[in-house]
């Protein structure tokens, strides 16, 4: 699946941005928190999408009623 490679690239890019913020000594802790929160949210969404697509790749839907990948998530 091509979308999995795109998600993996996006996750790697977010990780690079987070590390750059962590190592940036010119920012205060509150500035780092403010800039990092959206990145961490984005990372969480990307990871969940990656897990869902991996599940669908490994367990394709067998019925015509549609996909129920979200019902198997562990919160």
Rosetta blueprint (number, residue, H / E / L):
1 X L
2 X H
3 X H
4 X H
5 X H
6 X H
7 X H
8 X H
9 X H
10 X H
11 X H
12 X H
13 X H
14 X H
15 X H
16 X H
17 X H
18 X H
19 X H
20 X H
21 X H
22 X H
23 X H
24 X L
25 X L
26 X L
27 X L
28 X L
29 X H
30 X H
31 X H
32 X H
33 X H
34 X H
35 X H
36 X H
37 X H
38 X H
39 X H
40 X H
41 X H
42 X H
43 X H
44 X H
45 X H
46 X H
47 X H
48 X H
49 X H
50 X H
51 X H
52 X H
53 X H
54 X H
55 X H
56 X H
57 X H
58 X H
59 X L
60 X L
61 X L
62 X L
63 X L
64 X L
65 X L
66 X L
67 X L
68 X L
69 X H
70 X H
71 X H
72 X H
73 X L
74 X L
75 X L
